[in-house]
Amino acid sequence: MLAAKSVSHAEPDRFVEFVDVEKSYDGRTFAVTRLNMHVAKGEFLTLLGPSGSGKTTTLNMLAGFERPTNGSIMLDGQSVDRRPPYERNIGMVFQNYALFPHMTVEENVGFPLSVRKLPKADVTTRVHKALDMIQLRKFGDRRPGQLSGGQQQRVALARALVFEPSLVLMDEPLGALDKKLREHMQLEIKQLHSMLGVTIVYVTHDQSEALTMSDRVAVFNNGGIAQIGTPDSLYKKPESPFVAGFIGENNTLEGVIEQVSGNVCQVALKGGGCLRATAIDIGAQGTSCQVAIRPECIRIAAAADEENDFEATVEGRIYLGDHLRLLARLDNGQLLSVKVGPETTTTEAQRIRLGWSHTDCRAFPAQQ
């Protein structure tokens, strides 16, 4: 009697797992180096980074379009390193939609079901359900060329979801859309994720898109992960100058470490003045550093009542509707961008006092 075949399943928080994964195309340089990352079942994880950082290569290895040079990729507890793309039960959404122009919307959405040889009645039922989900049922007999860009992207999304995959990969899916439509589609995709509970790995270079949509974000740089965490933790607690500069807006002040006490340091700023900051892996006394502070964390102070207190001159005012952006030059010559309410009545050339706490700014080793 044959023994039943055992099927391993990953822990829910390790539905997808990269173990020491590396990828080289020429045997000398690596597009991805020593990547260790996991994705929980039902999670929306975004791979964020500049061009050439390794995020798309990582997605292609997970999809099966590329094979790792070293390491292993696990899906639901099983290695998929040698499994072709069509055996991975993965849905894929591309930036260019990749719809068949000669097929109708219904035929495009039903294509993954047809190649799986599902009965025609089942195909029709699932296609109609998918088109209802994206609110395009009435466009079922049209061809892609008769749809707007946003409608085509929704069709591509329905096609990726119609066969109920265990995982959906999205490679810059909104990059070809205008700003308003892109923001609308971000909310639609997030709502579909919440409704269906499917696991999504999403690639983008747009940090606002990543912050808006994701449960967690992996920030890529030079072929590896610089930091991974929730959007809130990445924004408020960056662990490196790269992450601080890539996620949101940041002011950077240059200086030298004067003193360190626990996780707080005192910094002598270039050009004069000193401040206290949260210390992040900084060196010893006398080493160069850079201090990062968000524009919205800087307050216009009426008196010297802030932990860090500086006098500055307003060099510019930019009205942005819901807030006002001030460009303020500190007396030491360094420039700060300050985000304040639109009712603020400061004028150019006005002298102001700026203040913030050490918890609002983070000191990092100076980048070489």
C-alpha positions, 0 to 999 in steps of 0.5 A: 500500500502506498503511503500518502504523499506529505505536503508541507505548509509554511507558517502563515507569517512565512507564506513566501520566503527568500533564503540567502537569495542572490542573482547575478547575470554575468557571474561577477556583479550581483543584482540581488545580494544575500536577500532574506525576506518573508511575506505573510499570507494575506499581506500586502508587501511593497518592494520600493526602491530606485531603478537598479536597486534589485526590486524587479529582479526579486519579483521576477525570481518569485514569478519564475521568470528568473532563477536565483544564482544562489539561495532558495525561494519558498512558497507555502513551505515548498521550494519553487526554484525549479518550478516553471511560472505556470506551475506556481499558481501566481497572478501577474499584473504588468505596467503595460497591461499585457492584454490580448488586443484581438480578444474581448474583455471577457475573453481576456479575463477568461484566458487563464481559466481556458488554459486550465481547461475549466468547463465553459459554464464555470469560465463564464460564471467566474468571468462575470463575477470578476468583471462585477468586482471591477465594475466593468461587466457592461464592457465585456464585449469590447476590445482593450483598444476601446477602453481607457488606460484605467479600465485596461488596468482593471481588466488586467487586475481581474485577469490576475485574480479570476483563477483565485491564485495564492499570490498576486505580483504587481510590477509598476502596475500604475506607472502609465496612468496620470496622477489622479487616476493613479491615486484612484486605482491605488484605493481600488487595489487596496480595497480589493486586497481587503475584500479578497484577502489575497497575498500581494507583492507589489513593485514601485519606485513611488514612495507615496504609493508604497506608503498609501497601499502597503501593510509593510514596505521593503526599501531596496538599495544596491541589491538588498533591503535597506529596511523593512517595516510598516509605512509608519515605522519607516517614515518615523524611524528610518534606520539609515540616511538612505531610507530617511531621504527616500521615504518622504521629505527630509531636511539634512543638517551636517555636523560633528558628534560632541557627546553621546549619552545612551540613544541621545547625542549632542551635535555641533553643526557645521557653521555654528550652533548645536543640537540634540538628536536621537543617535542611530549607529553613530560613531564616537566623539569627533566623527562626522554625522548628518541629522535628518528632520521632517519639515512638519516636525519643525515648529515656529517658536515664539520664545526659546522654549524648545529643546533645539532652538535656532534663529533663521531668516525666511527666504521663500514661501510656497503656498500648497493649499492645505499647508505652507512651505517655508524655506528658512536659512539658519544663521549658520548658513544651512537651509531648512524646509518647514511645513506650517499651516496655511494661515501662517503670516510670515513674510520673506526676509522675516526673522523667525525662531525655529524649534524641535525636540531630539525625538523629532530628529535622527543623527546618522553617520555621515555618508561617504 
